Amino acid sequence: MGDSSFVHLTDLHFADPAGASWLGLDTGQRLRQVLEVIRSMAIQPLCFVVSGDLVNGASTANYEMLRSGLDALDRFGVPVILALGNHDDRPLFRQIILAQEGGDPGAPYYAAHSIGPLRFIVLDSKGGTGGPIEVDEEQLHFLNAELETAAAATLLVLHHPPLPTAVGDLRARLGNRERLAEIIQGRVSAVLCGHVHFSNVGCFAGAVCAAAPAVASLLDPSTRVGHRHLDGSGFNLVHLQEGDLVINPVLLPGAQSEIGRH
């Protein structure tokens, strides 16, 4: 297996400027800044992976803004793999981003993508408001069937990490994670997540489990009560080198000053 590198982005929180923005920030500009940093690096990414919270809420305008933002990713000329998070809306995502017709627009969004030597399996831990935060049985059957086919390396993508964090409000809430662990044990190289807005790395069912720092803003991982939001952005660079998986968090330069608490 040759060397491969790709970019893991998360929590874009795109929003229509006339609507409710994420912490009053221009999140479209945040993505542009991140992409400028990536362009300056000495890498040619195999693909981009974006692990959910693509928008800041269910509105057509937000998804139109996201579609424009994704055009900037498309200009790299490599595949872009998308997952959904709790701020996303399944029907609008299918309609505006995927241009899909037919089927159940409110069903969980999951898919498998083979890119070069890598296989990415996208699961939907909560693609929209309401309902439990979990990977349902239909998706678990899909995952198990996909893993019956061999791949050089398989990476699982979902929004909510199955691991806990020290931030009280962000402790692991992923339901049926024990079933997920049973299925992926020894069969998956990494689980790529978002949601927590900071780099959070551990081991889950024998796989590296890594949440990337968010594009929109950062959270202080030392906070124990509530959330302390920081002015900053980041992403993960993921490398497969001679069969070894290496994940490098990258934070954009900046003061990372406090911009809000709740």
Short mmCIF file of the C-alpha atoms (twelve columns), coordinates in Angstrom:
data_MODEL
# 
_entry.id   MODEL 
# 
loop_
_atom_site.group_PDB 
_atom_site.id 
_atom_site.type_symbol 
_atom_site.label_atom_id 
_atom_site.label_alt_id 
_atom_site.label_comp_id 
_atom_site.label_asym_id 
_atom_site.label_seq_id 
_atom_site.Cartn_x 
_atom_site.Cartn_y 
_atom_site.Cartn_z 
_atom_site.pdbx_PDB_model_num 
ATOM 1   C CA . MET A 1   0.000   0.000  0.000  1 
ATOM 2   C CA . GLY A 2   1.427   3.356  -1.036 1 
ATOM 3   C CA . ASP A 3   1.471   6.510  1.060  1 
ATOM 4   C CA . SER A 4   -1.749  8.535  1.147  1 
ATOM 5   C CA . SER A 5   -2.776  11.801 2.786  1 
ATOM 6   C CA . PHE A 6   -6.174  13.412 3.161  1 
ATOM 7   C CA . VAL A 7   -7.774  16.311 5.039  1 
ATOM 8   C CA . HIS A 8   -10.370 15.835 7.767  1 
ATOM 9   C CA . LEU A 9   -12.571 18.911 8.296  1 
ATOM 10  C CA . THR A 10  -15.519 19.181 10.635 1 
ATOM 11  C CA . ASP A 11  -18.189 21.539 11.982 1 
ATOM 12  C CA . LEU A 12  -18.385 24.144 9.226  1 
ATOM 13  C CA . HIS A 13  -21.659 25.624 10.581 1 
ATOM 14  C CA . PHE A 14  -22.451 27.476 7.350  1 
ATOM 15  C CA . ALA A 15  -25.224 30.029 7.809  1 
ATOM 16  C CA . ASP A 16  -27.073 32.600 5.753  1 
ATOM 17  C CA . PRO A 17  -25.807 36.058 6.856  1 
ATOM 18  C CA . ALA A 18  -29.430 37.181 7.202  1 
ATOM 19  C CA . GLY A 19  -30.214 34.338 9.597  1 
ATOM 20  C CA . ALA A 20  -28.874 32.861 12.828 1 
ATOM 21  C CA . SER A 21  -25.107 32.523 12.548 1 
ATOM 22  C CA . TRP A 22  -22.750 30.420 14.649 1 
ATOM 23  C CA . LEU A 23  -21.589 32.743 17.485 1 
ATOM 24  C CA . GLY A 24  -21.960 35.726 15.149 1 
ATOM 25  C CA . LEU A 25  -19.066 34.471 13.007 1 
ATOM 26  C CA . ASP A 26  -18.576 34.494 9.240  1 
ATOM 27  C CA . THR A 27  -18.074 30.761 8.966  1 
ATOM 28  C CA . GLY A 28  -17.703 30.920 5.199  1 
ATOM 29  C CA . GLN A 29  -14.636 33.079 5.714  1 
ATOM 30  C CA . ARG A 30  -13.355 30.553 8.268  1 
ATOM 31  C CA . LEU A 31  -13.444 27.815 5.651  1 
ATOM 32  C CA . ARG A 32  -11.683 30.034 3.108  1 
ATOM 33  C CA . GLN A 33  -8.887  30.710 5.611  1 
ATOM 34  C CA . VAL A 34  -8.484  26.997 6.327  1 
ATOM 35  C CA . LEU A 35  -8.312  26.178 2.623  1 
ATOM 36  C CA . GLU A 36  -5.650  28.841 2.057  1 
ATOM 37  C CA . VAL A 37  -3.518  27.163 4.711  1 
ATOM 38  C CA . ILE A 38  -4.030  23.773 3.061  1 
ATOM 39  C CA . ARG A 39  -3.067  25.186 -0.342 1 
ATOM 40  C CA . SER A 40  0.181   26.455 1.157  1 
ATOM 41  C CA . MET A 41  1.148   23.001 2.442  1 
ATOM 42  C CA . ALA A 42  3.375   20.578 0.608  1 
ATOM 43  C CA . ILE A 43  0.666   17.953 0.225  1 
ATOM 44  C CA . GLN A 44  -1.685  16.770 -2.473 1 
ATOM 45  C CA . PRO A 45  -4.676  15.432 -0.540 1 
ATOM 46  C CA . LEU A 46  -6.289  12.271 -1.792 1 
ATOM 47  C CA . CYS A 47  -9.671  13.654 -0.671 1 
ATOM 48  C CA . PHE A 48  -11.482 15.796 1.886  1 
ATOM 49  C CA . VAL A 49  -13.626 14.290 4.635  1 
ATOM 50  C CA . VAL A 50  -16.140 16.571 6.390  1 
ATOM 51  C CA . SER A 51  -17.666 14.963 9.484  1 
ATOM 52  C CA . GLY A 52  -20.922 16.818 10.007 1 
ATOM 53  C CA . ASP A 53  -22.531 20.041 11.210 1 
ATOM 54  C CA . LEU A 54  -22.168 21.297 7.670  1 
ATOM 55  C CA . VAL A 55  -24.674 24.079 8.364  1 
ATOM 56  C CA . ASN A 56  -25.931 25.855 11.464 1 
ATOM 57  C CA . GLY A 57  -29.561 24.828 11.136 1 
ATOM 58  C CA . ALA A 58  -32.292 23.608 8.840  1 
ATOM 59  C CA . SER A 59  -32.903 26.292 6.232  1 
ATOM 60  C CA . THR A 60  -32.702 26.388 2.457  1 
ATOM 61  C CA . ALA A 61  -30.552 29.517 2.623  1 
ATOM 62  C CA . ASN A 62  -28.005 27.782 4.851  1 
ATOM 63  C CA . TYR A 63  -27.681 24.905 2.410  1 
ATOM 64  C CA . GLU A 64  -27.349 27.281 -0.526 1 
ATOM 65  C CA . MET A 65  -24.464 28.929 1.350  1 
ATOM 66  C CA . LEU A 66  -22.946 25.507 1.976  1 
ATOM 67  C CA . ARG A 67  -23.170 24.593 -1.687 1 
ATOM 68  C CA . SER A 68  -21.160 27.707 -2.556 1 
ATOM 69  C CA . GLY A 69  -18.634 26.844 0.137  1 
ATOM 70  C CA . LEU A 70  -18.224 23.308 -1.169 1 
ATOM 71  C CA . ASP A 71  -17.358 24.731 -4.589 1 
ATOM 72  C CA . ALA A 72  -14.063 25.895 -3.051 1 
ATOM 73  C CA . LEU A 73  -13.321 22.319 -1.974 1 
ATOM 74  C CA . ASP A 74  -14.217 21.009 -5.418 1 
ATOM 75  C CA . ARG A 75  -11.522 23.255 -6.919 1 
ATOM 76  C CA . PHE A 76  -8.883  21.001 -5.371 1 
ATOM 77  C CA . GLY A 77  -10.028 18.415 -7.908 1 
ATOM 78  C CA . VAL A 78  -10.362 15.556 -5.414 1 
ATOM 79  C CA . PRO A 79  -13.404 13.796 -3.924 1 
ATOM 80  C CA . VAL A 80  -15.252 15.402 -1.007 1 
ATOM 81  C CA . ILE A 81  -16.896 13.002 1.460  1 
ATOM 82  C CA . LEU A 82  -19.705 14.454 3.598  1 
ATOM 83  C CA . ALA A 83  -21.353 13.237 6.788  1 
ATOM 84  C CA . LEU A 84  -24.251 14.762 8.730  1 
ATOM 85  C CA . GLY A 85  -24.377 16.126 12.283 1 
ATOM 86  C CA . ASN A 86  -27.001 17.314 14.720 1 
ATOM 87  C CA . HIS A 87  -27.219 20.809 13.151 1 
ATOM 88  C CA . ASP A 88  -27.877 19.326 9.711  1 
ATOM 89  C CA . ASP A 89  -31.132 18.498 7.952  1 
ATOM 90  C CA . ARG A 90  -31.428 15.290 5.976  1 
ATOM 91  C CA . PRO A 91  -34.104 16.341 3.434  1 
ATOM 92  C CA . LEU A 92  -32.437 19.683 2.605  1 
ATOM 93  C CA . PHE A 93  -29.028 18.021 2.347  1 
ATOM 94  C CA . ARG A 94  -30.384 15.478 -0.116 1 
ATOM 95  C CA . GLN A 95  -32.301 18.073 -2.114 1 
ATOM 96  C CA . ILE A 96  -29.732 20.878 -2.363 1 
ATOM 97  C CA . ILE A 97  -26.334 19.213 -1.962 1 
ATOM 98  C CA . LEU A 98  -26.900 15.752 -3.437 1 
ATOM 99  C CA . ALA A 99  -29.724 16.707 -5.847 1 
ATOM 100 C CA . GLN A 100 -31.434 13.427 -4.992 1 
ATOM 101 C CA . GLU A 101 -35.020 12.619 -5.841 1 
ATOM 102 C CA . GLY A 102 -37.209 9.838  -4.537 1 
ATOM 103 C CA . GLY A 103 -36.800 7.654  -1.511 1 
ATOM 104 C CA . ASP A 104 -37.327 8.751  2.079  1 
ATOM 105 C CA . PRO A 105 -35.711 12.204 2.397  1 
ATOM 106 C CA . GLY A 106 -35.714 11.968 6.192  1 
ATOM 107 C CA . ALA A 107 -33.878 8.639  6.387  1 
ATOM 108 C CA . PRO A 108 -30.346 8.516  7.840  1 
ATOM 109 C CA . TYR A 109 -27.641 9.297  5.293  1 
ATOM 110 C CA . TYR A 110 -24.928 6.642  5.023  1 
ATOM 111 C CA . ALA A 111 -22.615 5.531  2.240  1 
ATOM 112 C CA . ALA A 112 -19.335 3.827  1.372  1 
ATOM 113 C CA . HIS A 113 -16.609 5.351  -0.812 1 
ATOM 114 C CA . SER A 114 -13.446 3.709  -2.125 1 
ATOM 115 C CA . ILE A 115 -10.746 6.259  -2.978 1 
ATOM 116 C CA . GLY A 116 -7.315  4.987  -3.921 1 
ATOM 117 C CA . PRO A 117 -6.282  2.396  -1.329 1 
ATOM 118 C CA . LEU A 118 -8.747  3.701  1.260  1 
ATOM 119 C CA . ARG A 119 -12.362 2.845  2.014  1 
ATOM 120 C CA . PHE A 120 -14.476 5.426  3.838  1 
ATOM 121 C CA . ILE A 121 -17.752 4.342  5.436  1 
ATOM 122 C CA . VAL A 122 -20.000 7.266  6.378  1 
ATOM 123 C CA . LEU A 123 -22.620 6.750  9.092  1 
ATOM 124 C CA . ASP A 124 -25.343 9.070  10.390 1 
ATOM 125 C CA . SER A 125 -25.283 9.358  14.188 1 
ATOM 126 C CA . LYS A 126 -27.916 12.096 14.199 1 
ATOM 127 C CA . GLY A 127 -28.591 13.905 10.953 1 
ATOM 128 C CA . GLY A 128 -31.030 16.502 12.221 1 
ATOM 129 C CA . THR A 129 -32.879 17.545 15.338 1 
ATOM 130 C CA . GLY A 130 -34.869 15.044 17.366 1 
ATOM 131 C CA . GLY A 131 -34.395 11.378 18.016 1 
ATOM 132 C CA . PRO A 132 -31.566 9.497  19.707 1 
ATOM 133 C CA . ILE A 133 -27.886 10.083 19.032 1 
ATOM 134 C CA . GLU A 134 -26.897 6.660  17.749 1 
ATOM 135 C CA . VAL A 135 -26.153 4.567  14.700 1 
ATOM 136 C CA . ASP A 136 -29.320 2.597  14.036 1 
ATOM 137 C CA . GLU A 137 -29.591 -1.109 13.230 1 
ATOM 138 C CA . GLU A 138 -30.070 -0.568 9.499  1 
ATOM 139 C CA . GLN A 139 -26.761 1.262  9.328  1 
ATOM 140 C CA . LEU A 140 -25.022 -1.326 11.492 1 
ATOM 141 C CA . HIS A 141 -26.137 -4.075 9.080  1 
ATOM 142 C CA . PHE A 142 -24.822 -1.979 6.184  1 
ATOM 143 C CA . LEU A 143 -21.520 -1.450 8.000  1 
ATOM 144 C CA . ASN A 144 -21.085 -5.137 8.755  1 
ATOM 145 C CA . ALA A 145 -21.804 -6.086 5.144  1 
ATOM 146 C CA . GLU A 146 -19.286 -3.539 3.840  1 
ATOM 147 C CA . LEU A 147 -16.609 -4.840 6.194  1 
ATOM 148 C CA . GLU A 148 -17.025 -8.347 4.765  1 
ATOM 149 C CA . THR A 149 -15.169 -7.026 1.714  1 
ATOM 150 C CA . ALA A 150 -11.442 -6.555 2.190  1 
ATOM 151 C CA . ALA A 151 -9.813  -3.139 1.820  1 
ATOM 152 C CA . ALA A 152 -6.265  -1.908 2.374  1 
ATOM 153 C CA . ALA A 153 -7.559  0.421  5.103  1 
ATOM 154 C CA . THR A 154 -11.079 1.292  6.239  1 
ATOM 155 C CA . LEU A 155 -11.970 4.588  7.926  1 
ATOM 156 C CA . LEU A 156 -15.310 5.161  9.607  1 
ATOM 157 C CA . VAL A 157 -16.776 8.692  9.491  1 
ATOM 158 C CA . LEU A 158 -19.522 9.898  11.837 1 
ATOM 159 C CA . HIS A 159 -20.257 13.131 13.658 1 
ATOM 160 C CA . HIS A 160 -20.534 12.116 17.317 1 
ATOM 161 C CA . PRO A 161 -17.456 10.514 18.889 1 
ATOM 162 C CA . PRO A 162 -18.052 7.200  20.645 1 
ATOM 163 C CA . LEU A 163 -15.421 8.209  23.232 1 
ATOM 164 C CA . PRO A 164 -16.029 10.522 26.202 1 
ATOM 165 C CA . THR A 165 -14.396 13.893 26.779 1 
ATOM 166 C CA . ALA A 166 -13.644 15.691 30.029 1 
ATOM 167 C CA . VAL A 167 -16.030 18.515 29.056 1 
ATOM 168 C CA . GLY A 168 -19.171 17.717 31.035 1 
ATOM 169 C CA . ASP A 169 -21.684 18.786 28.402 1 
ATOM 170 C CA . LEU A 170 -19.884 16.752 25.738 1 
ATOM 171 C CA . ARG A 171 -19.521 13.406 27.471 1 
ATOM 172 C CA . ALA A 172 -20.151 10.484 25.124 1 
ATOM 173 C CA . ARG A 173 -23.844 10.243 24.285 1 
ATOM 174 C CA . LEU A 174 -23.583 7.918  21.295 1 
ATOM 175 C CA . GLY A 175 -26.152 5.228  21.888 1 
ATOM 176 C CA . ASN A 176 -25.486 1.544  21.132 1 
ATOM 177 C CA . ARG A 177 -21.758 2.203  20.867 1 
ATOM 178 C CA . GLU A 178 -21.186 -1.311 22.245 1 
ATOM 179 C CA . ARG A 179 -22.843 -2.771 19.116 1 
ATOM 180 C CA . LEU A 180 -20.737 -0.491 16.940 1 
ATOM 181 C CA . ALA A 181 -17.607 -1.668 18.752 1 
ATOM 182 C CA . GLU A 182 -18.525 -5.335 18.228 1 
ATOM 183 C CA . ILE A 183 -18.839 -4.852 14.488 1 
ATOM 184 C CA . ILE A 184 -15.680 -2.830 13.858 1 
ATOM 185 C CA . GLN A 185 -13.328 -4.620 16.277 1 
ATOM 186 C CA . GLY A 186 -10.115 -5.326 14.368 1 
ATOM 187 C CA . ARG A 187 -11.671 -4.342 11.038 1 
ATOM 188 C CA . VAL A 188 -11.334 -0.545 10.969 1 
ATOM 189 C CA . SER A 189 -8.169  1.580  11.047 1 
ATOM 190 C CA . ALA A 190 -9.717  4.807  12.327 1 
ATOM 191 C CA . VAL A 191 -12.961 6.461  13.396 1 
ATOM 192 C CA . LEU A 192 -13.103 10.109 12.278 1 
ATOM 193 C CA . CYS A 193 -15.486 12.409 14.169 1 
ATOM 194 C CA . GLY A 194 -16.380 16.007 14.944 1 
ATOM 195 C CA . HIS A 195 -18.898 17.632 17.274 1 
ATOM 196 C CA . VAL A 196 -16.558 18.541 20.151 1 
ATOM 197 C CA . HIS A 197 -14.714 21.367 18.285 1 
ATOM 198 C CA . PHE A 198 -11.262 20.341 19.577 1 
ATOM 199 C CA . SER A 199 -8.773  17.552 18.943 1 
ATOM 200 C CA . ASN A 200 -9.812  14.501 20.958 1 
ATOM 201 C CA . VAL A 201 -7.964  11.241 20.347 1 
ATOM 202 C CA . GLY A 202 -8.303  7.785  21.881 1 
ATOM 203 C CA . CYS A 203 -8.741  4.119  21.060 1 
ATOM 204 C CA . PHE A 204 -12.134 2.610  20.279 1 
ATOM 205 C CA . ALA A 205 -12.568 -1.075 19.455 1 
ATOM 206 C CA . GLY A 206 -8.937  -1.333 18.376 1 
ATOM 207 C CA . ALA A 207 -9.135  1.701  16.074 1 
ATOM 208 C CA . VAL A 208 -7.747  5.194  16.440 1 
ATOM 209 C CA . CYS A 209 -10.702 7.461  17.242 1 
ATOM 210 C CA . ALA A 210 -9.990  11.095 16.387 1 
ATOM 211 C CA . ALA A 211 -12.241 14.147 16.538 1 
ATOM 212 C CA . ALA A 212 -10.809 17.030 14.529 1 
ATOM 213 C CA . PRO A 213 -10.703 20.656 15.681 1 
ATOM 214 C CA . ALA A 214 -13.588 22.541 14.096 1 
ATOM 215 C CA . VAL A 215 -13.404 24.918 11.161 1 
ATOM 216 C CA . ALA A 216 -16.017 27.321 12.593 1 
ATOM 217 C CA . SER A 217 -14.583 27.804 16.100 1 
ATOM 218 C CA . LEU A 218 -12.822 25.950 18.883 1 
ATOM 219 C CA . LEU A 219 -13.899 24.828 22.346 1 
ATOM 220 C CA . ASP A 220 -11.724 24.853 25.430 1 
ATOM 221 C CA . PRO A 221 -11.203 21.168 26.336 1 
ATOM 222 C CA . SER A 222 -10.397 22.067 29.954 1 
ATOM 223 C CA . THR A 223 -13.897 23.431 30.647 1 
ATOM 224 C CA . ARG A 224 -15.835 21.319 33.112 1 
ATOM 225 C CA . VAL A 225 -19.146 23.225 33.265 1 
ATOM 226 C CA . GLY A 226 -20.817 24.489 30.097 1 
ATOM 227 C CA . HIS A 227 -18.876 25.458 26.978 1 
ATOM 228 C CA . ARG A 228 -16.121 28.042 26.557 1 
ATOM 229 C CA . HIS A 229 -15.937 29.038 22.884 1 
ATOM 230 C CA . LEU A 230 -12.631 30.199 21.409 1 
ATOM 231 C CA . ASP A 231 -11.912 32.265 18.319 1 
ATOM 232 C CA . GLY A 232 -9.983  29.810 16.184 1 
ATOM 233 C CA . SER A 233 -10.059 27.127 13.499 1 
ATOM 234 C CA . GLY A 234 -8.377  23.870 12.749 1 
ATOM 235 C CA . PHE A 235 -8.444  20.533 10.970 1 
ATOM 236 C CA . ASN A 236 -6.659  17.181 10.900 1 
ATOM 237 C CA . LEU A 237 -4.158  15.941 8.348  1 
ATOM 238 C CA . VAL A 238 -4.345  12.170 8.100  1 
ATOM 239 C CA . HIS A 239 -1.496  10.150 6.612  1 
ATOM 240 C CA . LEU A 240 -1.101  6.489  5.807  1 
ATOM 241 C CA . GLN A 241 2.615   5.840  5.503  1 
ATOM 242 C CA . GLU A 242 3.881   2.305  4.850  1 
ATOM 243 C CA . GLY A 243 0.763   0.958  6.514  1 
ATOM 244 C CA . ASP A 244 0.987   3.212  9.588  1 
ATOM 245 C CA . LEU A 245 -1.803  5.698  10.344 1 
ATOM 246 C CA . VAL A 246 -0.676  9.137  11.530 1 
ATOM 247 C CA . ILE A 247 -3.067  11.981 12.439 1 
ATOM 248 C CA . ASN A 248 -1.730  15.530 12.772 1 
ATOM 249 C CA . PRO A 249 -4.039  18.229 14.204 1 
ATOM 250 C CA . VAL A 250 -3.424  21.645 12.653 1 
ATOM 251 C CA . LEU A 251 -4.554  24.887 14.329 1 
ATOM 252 C CA . LEU A 252 -4.552  28.160 12.447 1 
ATOM 253 C CA . PRO A 253 -2.401  30.900 14.000 1 
ATOM 254 C CA . GLY A 254 -4.387  33.233 16.252 1 
ATOM 255 C CA . ALA A 255 -5.049  34.394 19.775 1 
ATOM 256 C CA . GLN A 256 -7.780  31.787 20.398 1 
ATOM 257 C CA . SER A 257 -9.431  34.333 22.678 1 
ATOM 258 C CA . GLU A 258 -12.783 33.651 24.334 1 
ATOM 259 C CA . ILE A 259 -15.791 34.582 22.214 1 
ATOM 260 C CA . GLY A 260 -18.600 33.163 24.324 1 
ATOM 261 C CA . ARG A 261 -19.749 30.865 27.107 1 
ATOM 262 C CA . HIS A 262 -22.850 28.866 27.790 1 
# 
